[in-house]
């Protein structure tokens, strides 16, 4: 059941990050889920040492969603830098 929740929360986090980074038109639902899940890993990697906060997307929590959103935004910013040479 944890993976189903991770896919749903990852999709929501990826979609919100694509809205924030203005990339929604170039991403489909599959890539929103991928960005959200990878963003969760990045967010946990950053938030743990910096803020002492741990969150997961396998059990829904607001903290886990916010960490996944932060990581997804960081991931999309890196992708923007690689593709276009600037952050939108």
C-alpha positions as CSV (number, residue, x, y, z in Angstrom):
1,X,0.0,0.0,0.0
2,X,3.0,2.3,0.6
3,X,4.0,2.4,-3.0
4,X,0.5,3.4,-4.1
5,X,0.5,6.3,-1.7
6,X,4.0,7.2,-2.9
7,X,2.8,7.3,-6.5
8,X,-0.2,9.5,-5.6
9,X,1.8,11.9,-3.3
10,X,4.7,12.0,-5.8
11,X,2.2,12.9,-8.6
12,X,0.8,15.7,-6.6
13,X,4.2,17.0,-5.6
14,X,5.5,16.8,-9.2
15,X,2.4,18.5,-10.5
16,X,2.7,21.3,-7.9
17,X,6.4,21.7,-8.7
18,X,5.7,21.9,-12.4
19,X,3.1,24.7,-11.7
20,X,5.6,26.6,-9.6
21,X,8.4,26.2,-12.1
22,X,6.1,27.0,-15.1
23,X,6.8,23.6,-16.8
24,X,3.3,22.2,-16.7
25,X,2.7,22.3,-20.4
26,X,5.8,20.1,-21.1
27,X,5.1,17.4,-18.6
28,X,2.6,14.6,-18.5
29,X,1.2,12.7,-15.5
30,X,4.0,10.1,-15.8
31,X,6.7,12.7,-15.5
32,X,4.9,14.5,-12.7
33,X,5.0,11.2,-10.7
34,X,8.6,10.6,-11.5
35,X,9.6,14.1,-10.6
36,X,7.6,14.0,-7.4
37,X,9.2,10.7,-6.3
38,X,12.7,11.6,-7.2
39,X,12.0,15.0,-5.6
40,X,11.1,13.3,-2.4
41,X,14.4,11.5,-2.4
42,X,16.2,14.8,-3.0
43,X,14.1,16.6,-0.5
44,X,14.8,14.1,2.2
45,X,18.5,14.2,1.4
46,X,18.5,18.0,1.8
47,X,15.9,18.5,4.6
48,X,17.5,15.9,6.9
49,X,20.8,17.5,7.5
50,X,19.7,21.1,7.0
51,X,16.5,21.2,9.1
52,X,16.5,17.9,11.0
53,X,13.2,16.9,9.4
54,X,12.4,13.5,7.9
55,X,9.4,12.9,5.8
56,X,8.3,10.1,3.6
57,X,5.7,9.8,0.8
58,X,5.0,6.1,1.6
59,X,2.7,7.2,4.5
60,X,0.8,10.4,3.7
61,X,1.8,13.4,5.8
62,X,1.9,17.1,5.1
63,X,5.6,17.1,6.0
64,X,6.3,14.4,3.5
65,X,4.4,16.3,0.8
66,X,6.2,19.6,1.5
67,X,9.6,17.8,1.5
68,X,8.7,16.1,-1.8
69,X,7.6,19.5,-3.2
70,X,10.8,21.2,-2.2
71,X,12.9,18.4,-3.7
72,X,10.9,18.4,-6.9
73,X,11.3,22.2,-7.3
74,X,15.1,21.7,-6.8
75,X,15.1,18.9,-9.4
76,X,13.2,21.0,-12.0
77,X,15.5,24.0,-11.3
78,X,18.5,21.8,-12.1
79,X,16.7,20.5,-15.3
80,X,16.0,24.1,-16.4
81,X,19.7,25.0,-15.9
82,X,20.8,22.0,-18.0
83,X,18.3,22.5,-20.7
84,X,18.1,26.2,-21.0
85,X,21.0,27.6,-19.1
86,X,18.7,29.5,-16.7
87,X,16.1,29.1,-14.0
88,X,12.6,30.2,-14.9
